[in-house]
């Protein structure tokens, strides 16, 4: 019995470079996305207690769960900020500021470096287009015709209309983007609001 365990980002790029999309014909994707809202709140409360906040307010727990988007390592990052600052109480708004400060700092938010830099490693000559697409979609979902018009106006080299299908699909496989189809038109947008927020804090 042979097992191949890969991370959320990477192996599909290897298959693409090899030109062998048939290498994993019976592999399954296991969805390990963010925590469900109730579990995000539970973990947020537990982490704040462990960080030294004796009686976390319900609204602060809710805020942390929302700001993190249920992404566990963001919950842990915020709790680490609370612990390191030796805070024993938090008011609404403070936990979001702590999280934003951590992810926006190169040293304290070093876990985000790969998230911000891996485009250059995986996208080759399409790196600039991929980053530009993520920048544009921060503003909200767009379909391919809207993206094409924006690219032309901004002088962004697309190459062909097919690049506006292929590159967003790579970004979907890498969990940056999601897509919905409305009236037969596919619209691309950021998959996780918490990661979109980090992209804005660290890049724009």
Secondary structure as UniProt FT lines:
FT   HELIX           11..18
FT   TURN            21..26
FT   HELIX           37..51
FT   TURN            54..55
FT   HELIX           58..68
FT   TURN            69..70
FT   HELIX           72..84
FT   TURN            85..86
FT   TURN            92..93
FT   HELIX           94..103
FT   TURN            106..109
FT   HELIX           110..112
FT   HELIX           113..122
FT   HELIX           124..126
FT   HELIX           127..137
FT   TURN            138..139
FT   STRAND          142..143
FT   HELIX           144..154
FT   TURN            161..162
FT   HELIX           163..173
FT   TURN            174..175
FT   STRAND          177..182
FT   TURN            183..184
FT   STRAND          185..190
FT   HELIX           193..203
//
